[in-house]
Amino acid sequence: MKMTESLSMDQQRERFFSFLLNHPNTVAGARDRLRRKGLDEDAAEALVKEALEMALLDDALYAQLFAEGHDSWGKKRIALELRRRGVSAEDAETALADVDEGPRAKALADSWARSGLEERKVLARLYRRGFSSATVGALSRGERDVSW
């Protein structure tokens, strides 16, 4: 028996909204959570709709905050993770429009280089973190003072 089966709809609503206040989520993530908790499709959609109306769910804002909070990742990795979490391509693109990955990559590369990491390993790490070829290439050519 699922835990939510013994809870009233008001209790489920309260728990769901409390969860969203403490753990920002995407619309897709919220739907998935409600399904995992055992809510039927109609009840889950009603709660998601209510959360949207209350601005407890906002994929565009989620994407923006996610992009800002992952400054050690390049645009490719952020976009991939946002899409995996159910954010639309449009919301992800908008969130990444103001992200300048050059300074992010430079800060990481400088930090890793100061700790003694070889240049090829620094560049490989940047690629794995989703930085663009153009950004990594500029760093590899020593264009650290280039306007990104």
KEZAGU-742088 format. One line per 3 residues: number of its first residue (from 1); their letters; for each residue x, y, z of N, C-alpha, C. Coordinates in nm, 3 decimals, m for minus. Example, Ala and Ser with C-alpha at 12.3 -4.5 7.8 and 13.67 -1.06 7.14 Angstrom:
2
1	AS	1.319/m0.569/0.780/1.230/m0.450/0.780/1.320/m0.330/0.780 | 1.285/m0.225/0.708/1.367/m0.106/0.714/1.290/0.003/0.787;
END
This chain:
148
1	MKM	0.084/m0.118/0.000/0.000/0.000/0.000/0.088/0.125/0.000 | 0.062/0.217/m0.089/0.138/0.341/m0.098/0.100/0.431/0.018 | 0.197/0.509/0.063/0.175/0.598/0.174/0.063/0.699/0.145;
4	TES	0.056/0.749/0.022/m0.040/0.852/m0.012/m0.183/0.801/m0.015 | m0.201/0.669/m0.022/m0.336/0.615/m0.026/m0.410/0.642/0.106 | m0.338/0.656/0.216/m0.401/0.679/0.345/m0.415/0.829/0.376;
7	LSM	m0.363/0.914/0.289/m0.371/1.058/0.311/m0.487/1.118/0.234 | m0.549/1.218/0.293/m0.655/1.290/0.222/m0.593/1.375/0.112 | m0.675/1.421/0.020/m0.625/1.506/m0.088/m0.564/1.634/m0.031;
10	DQQ	m0.623/1.690/0.074/m0.568/1.811/0.136/m0.430/1.784/0.195 | m0.412/1.668/0.257/m0.281/1.633/0.312/m0.179/1.613/0.200 | m0.221/1.549/0.092/m0.131/1.530/m0.021/m0.092/1.664/m0.081;
13	RER	m0.189/1.754/m0.095/m0.163/1.888/m0.147/m0.061/1.960/m0.059 | m0.084/1.956/0.072/0.004/2.023/0.166/0.147/1.968/0.157 | 0.160/1.837/0.152/0.293/1.776/0.141/0.361/1.813/0.009;
16	FFS	0.284/1.811/m0.098/0.340/1.842/m0.230/0.387/1.987/m0.235 | 0.304/2.080/m0.188/0.342/2.221/m0.192/0.460/2.249/m0.098 | 0.463/2.183/0.015/0.576/2.196/0.107/0.704/2.147/0.041;
19	FLL	0.693/2.033/m0.028/0.809/1.980/m0.101/0.858/2.082/m0.203 | 0.768/2.141/m0.282/0.807/2.236/m0.385/0.871/2.362/m0.327 | 0.826/2.404/m0.210/0.885/2.521/m0.146/1.030/2.496/m0.105;
22	NHP	1.060/2.372/m0.071/1.195/2.337/m0.026/1.283/2.279/m0.135 | 1.220/2.230/m0.242/1.295/2.165/m0.349/1.238/2.210/m0.484 | 1.289/2.320/m0.539/1.238/2.363/m0.669/1.243/2.249/m0.769;
25	NTV	1.145/2.245/m0.855/1.133/2.134/m0.947/1.075/2.181/m1.078 | 1.085/2.097/m1.177/1.024/2.124/m1.307/0.883/2.066/m1.306 | 0.803/2.105/m1.404/0.669/2.051/m1.417/0.677/1.899/m1.437;
28	AGA	0.766/1.856/m1.525/0.781/1.712/m1.551/0.826/1.639/m1.425 | 0.920/1.697/m1.352/0.967/1.636/m1.228/0.857/1.626/m1.124 | 0.773/1.729/m1.116/0.662/1.728/m1.021/0.560/1.620/m1.058;
31	RDR	0.529/1.612/m1.186/0.435/1.508/m1.231/0.488/1.368/m1.197 | 0.615/1.349/m1.225/0.677/1.220/m1.198/0.674/1.188/m1.049 | 0.702/1.285/m0.966/0.700/1.264/m0.821/0.560/1.224/m0.774;
34	LRR	0.460/1.294/m0.825/0.323/1.263/m0.783/0.282/1.123/m0.828 | 0.323/1.083/m0.947/0.293/0.947/m0.994/0.361/0.842/m0.906 | 0.487/0.869/m0.870/0.561/0.776/m0.784/0.497/0.766/m0.645;
37	KGL	0.433/0.873/m0.603/0.365/0.873/m0.472/0.230/0.804/m0.480 | 0.188/0.763/m0.600/0.066/0.685/m0.614/m0.059/0.763/m0.649 | m0.047/0.891/m0.680/m0.165/0.968/m0.718/m0.210/0.928/m0.857;
40	DED	m0.341/0.927/m0.875/m0.391/0.897/m1.009/m0.366/1.019/m1.099 | m0.377/0.997/m1.228/m0.343/1.099/m1.328/m0.421/1.229/m1.308 | m0.551/1.220/m1.283/m0.634/1.339/m1.268/m0.596/1.419/m1.143;
43	AAE	m0.574/1.350/m1.033/m0.536/1.418/m0.909/m0.399/1.484/m0.923 | m0.307/1.414/m0.987/m0.173/1.469/m1.008/m0.179/1.594/m1.096 | m0.255/1.587/m1.204/m0.267/1.704/m1.293/m0.332/1.822/m1.222;
46	ALV	m0.429/1.795/m1.136/m0.495/1.903/m1.061/m0.394/1.972/m0.969 | m0.309/1.895/m0.903/m0.209/1.953/m0.815/m0.103/2.031/m0.894 | m0.062/1.977/m1.008/0.036/2.046/m1.091/m0.023/2.178/m1.141;
49	KEA	m0.147/2.175/m1.185/m0.212/2.298/m1.233/m0.220/2.401/m1.121 | m0.256/2.358/m1.002/m0.264/2.449/m0.888/m0.126/2.507/m0.855 | m0.024/2.424/m0.858/0.113/2.470/m0.831/0.159/2.571/m0.936;
52	LEM	0.122/2.548/m1.061/0.155/2.644/m1.168/0.087/2.778/m1.143 | m0.040/2.774/m1.106/m0.113/2.897/m1.079/m0.055/2.973/m0.961 | 0.000/2.902/m0.865/0.061/2.964/m0.747/0.207/3.000/m0.770;
55	ALL	0.258/2.973/m0.889/0.398/2.998/m0.926/0.495/2.915/m0.842 | 0.450/2.800/m0.795/0.541/2.707/m0.727/0.617/2.623/m0.829 | 0.566/2.620/m0.950/0.634/2.553/m1.061/0.649/2.655/m1.173;
58	DDA	0.771/2.669/m1.222/0.800/2.761/m1.331/0.927/2.711/m1.400 | 0.910/2.640/m1.511/1.025/2.581/m1.579/1.126/2.685/m1.627 | 1.079/2.800/m1.672/1.172/2.904/m1.720/1.259/2.955/m1.605;
61	LYA	1.198/2.981/m1.491/1.274/3.027/m1.375/1.367/2.916/m1.324 | 1.317/2.794/m1.322/1.399/2.680/m1.280/1.523/2.671/m1.368 | 1.505/2.682/m1.499/1.617/2.673/m1.592/1.719/2.784/m1.568;
64	QLF	1.670/2.904/m1.546/1.760/3.017/m1.521/1.841/2.996/m1.394 | 1.775/2.957/m1.287/1.845/2.934/m1.161/1.941/2.816/m1.170 | 1.901/2.713/m1.243/1.988/2.597/m1.262/2.115/2.638/m1.337;
67	AEG	2.099/2.714/m1.442/2.215/2.759/m1.521/2.309/2.846/m1.437 | 2.252/2.934/m1.357/2.333/3.021/m1.271/2.404/2.941/m1.162 | 2.340/2.837/m1.115/2.395/2.760/m1.004/2.495/2.653/m1.044;
70	HDS	2.515/2.635/m1.172/2.610/2.534/m1.219/2.721/2.600/m1.301 | 2.794/2.688/m1.233/2.895/2.766/m1.303/3.022/2.688/m1.335 | 3.029/2.564/m1.292/3.144/2.482/m1.331/3.109/2.389/m1.448;
73	WGK	2.993/2.415/m1.510/2.949/2.339/m1.627/2.942/2.431/m1.747 | 2.966/2.373/m1.863/2.948/2.446/m1.988/2.803/2.441/m2.032 | 2.773/2.519/m2.135/2.636/2.529/m2.185/2.580/2.395/m2.232;
76	KRI	2.663/2.314/m2.297/2.615/2.186/m2.348/2.565/2.096/m2.236 | 2.641/2.088/m2.129/2.603/1.999/m2.019/2.479/2.053/m1.947 | 2.472/2.184/m1.929/2.355/2.243/m1.864/2.230/2.217/m1.948;
79	ALE	2.241/2.241/m2.078/2.127/2.220/m2.167/2.082/2.074/m2.165 | 2.177/1.983/m2.168/2.144/1.840/m2.165/2.072/1.803/m2.035 | 2.121/1.853/m1.924/2.059/1.821/m1.796/1.920/1.884/m1.784;
82	LRR	1.904/2.005/m1.833/1.772/2.068/m1.830/1.672/1.989/m1.913 | 1.713/1.945/m2.031/1.625/1.864/m2.116/1.591/1.731/m2.048 | 1.689/1.671/m1.981/1.665/1.547/m1.910/1.561/1.566/m1.798;
85	RGV	1.560/1.685/m1.741/1.465/1.716/m1.634/1.331/1.764/m1.686 | 1.315/1.766/m1.818/1.185/1.799/m1.876/1.164/1.944/m1.912 | 1.268/2.025/m1.906/1.257/2.166/m1.943/1.255/2.175/m2.095;
88	SAE	1.169/2.260/m2.148/1.159/2.274/m2.294/1.288/2.331/m2.351 | 1.311/2.302/m2.477/1.430/2.355/m2.545/1.429/2.507/m2.543 | 1.312/2.565/m2.559/1.300/2.711/m2.557/1.339/2.770/m2.422;
91	DAE	1.289/2.712/m2.313/1.324/2.762/m2.179/1.473/2.743/m2.150 | 1.528/2.631/m2.194/1.670/2.606/m2.173/1.754/2.706/m2.253 | 1.715/2.730/m2.377/1.788/2.825/m2.461/1.783/2.965/m2.403;
94	TAL	1.667/3.005/m2.355/1.653/3.138/m2.294/1.741/3.150/m2.170 | 1.743/3.047/m2.088/1.824/3.050/m1.966/1.973/3.057/m1.997 | 2.012/2.996/m2.108/2.155/2.993/m2.143/2.199/3.112/m2.227;
97	ADV	2.105/3.193/m2.271/2.138/3.306/m2.358/2.237/3.403/m2.293 | 2.224/3.424/m2.165/2.311/3.519/m2.095/2.432/3.455/m2.029 | 2.444/3.324/m2.044/2.558/3.254/m1.983/2.680/3.273/m2.072;
100	DEG	2.785/3.326/m2.013/2.912/3.343/m2.083/3.006/3.237/m2.030 | 3.022/3.129/m2.106/3.100/3.017/m2.055/3.250/3.043/m2.057 | 3.295/3.144/m2.126/3.438/3.174/m2.130/3.498/3.200/m1.994;
103	PRA	3.444/3.294/m1.918/3.500/3.319/m1.784/3.487/3.197/m1.691 | 3.382/3.121/m1.709/3.366/2.999/m1.628/3.480/2.902/m1.658 | 3.503/2.879/m1.786/3.608/2.785/m1.828/3.745/2.836/m1.785;
106	KAL	3.767/2.964/m1.802/3.896/3.023/m1.766/3.923/3.007/m1.616 | 3.824/3.034/m1.533/3.842/3.021/m1.389/3.874/2.877/m1.350 | 3.802/2.783/m1.409/3.829/2.642/m1.380/3.969/2.603/m1.428;
109	ADS	4.002/2.641/m1.551/4.132/2.605/m1.608/4.246/2.663/m1.525 | 4.231/2.789/m1.485/4.336/2.852/m1.403/4.352/2.781/m1.269 | 4.240/2.746/m1.209/4.244/2.678/m1.079/4.312/2.542/m1.092;
112	WAR	4.273/2.466/m1.194/4.331/2.334/m1.213/4.479/2.344/m1.249 | 4.515/2.444/m1.330/4.655/2.461/m1.368/4.740/2.497/m1.246 | 4.686/2.583/m1.158/4.760/2.619/m1.036/4.782/2.498/m0.946;
115	SGL	4.691/2.402/m0.951/4.707/2.283/m0.868/4.800/2.180/m0.932 | 4.855/2.214/m1.050/4.954/2.129/m1.114/4.901/2.033/m1.218 | 4.776/2.045/m1.256/4.719/1.955/m1.356/4.775/1.990/m1.494;
118	EER	4.810/1.888/m1.569/4.863/1.908/m1.704/4.758/1.974/m1.794 | 4.807/2.051/m1.890/4.716/2.124/m1.979/4.620/2.031/m2.053 | 4.668/1.920/m2.103/4.579/1.830/m2.177/4.467/1.776/m2.088;
121	KVL	4.498/1.754/m1.960/4.396/1.706/m1.867/4.297/1.817/m1.832 | 4.347/1.938/m1.823/4.260/2.053/m1.799/4.160/2.065/m1.913 | 4.209/2.058/m2.036/4.123/2.072/m2.153/4.023/1.957/m2.161;
124	ARL	4.067/1.836/m2.129/3.978/1.720/m2.130/3.866/1.736/m2.027 | 3.901/1.789/m1.910/3.799/1.812/m1.807/3.695/1.914/m1.855 | 3.743/2.017/m1.921/3.650/2.119/m1.970/3.553/2.060/m2.072;
127	YRR	3.605/1.978/m2.161/3.517/1.911/m2.258/3.412/1.825/m2.187 | 3.457/1.748/m2.088/3.365/1.660/m2.015/3.259/1.739/m1.939 | 3.291/1.860/m1.901/3.194/1.943/m1.830/3.102/2.019/m1.925;
130	GFS	3.114/1.994/m2.052/3.020/2.050/m2.148/3.056/2.185/m2.205 | 3.181/2.225/m2.196/3.222/2.352/m2.256/3.240/2.332/m2.406 | 3.211/2.435/m2.482/3.215/2.425/m2.627/3.358/2.410/m2.678;
133	SAT	3.367/2.357/m2.798/3.498/2.342/m2.863/3.563/2.478/m2.883 | 3.484/2.578/m2.916/3.539/2.712/m2.937/3.601/2.766/m2.808 | 3.534/2.745/m2.697/3.585/2.794/m2.568/3.712/2.719/m2.529;
136	VGA	3.708/2.587/m2.538/3.824/2.507/m2.500/3.940/2.534/m2.596 | 3.909/2.548/m2.725/4.013/2.578/m2.823/4.081/2.711/m2.796 | 4.003/2.812/m2.761/4.061/2.943/m2.730/4.154/2.934/m2.609;
139	LSR	4.113/2.860/m2.509/4.199/2.842/m2.392/4.326/2.766/m2.429 | 4.315/2.665/m2.513/4.432/2.585/m2.549/4.532/2.665/m2.631 | 4.480/2.764/m2.706/4.570/2.851/m2.783/4.624/2.967/m2.699;
142	GER	4.588/2.969/m2.572/4.638/3.074/m2.485/4.562/3.204/m2.496 | 4.446/3.202/m2.553/4.366/3.323/m2.570/4.283/3.348/m2.444 | 4.352/3.363/m2.333/4.283/3.377/m2.205/4.227/3.517/m2.184;
145	DVS	4.274/3.613/m2.259/4.225/3.749/m2.242/4.130/3.789/m2.354 | 4.082/3.692/m2.427/3.989/3.716/m2.538/3.852/3.751/m2.482 | 3.784/3.842/m2.546/3.646/3.871/m2.510/3.560/3.753/m2.549;
148	W	3.503/3.683/m2.454/3.427/3.562/m2.478/3.292/3.599/m2.527;
END
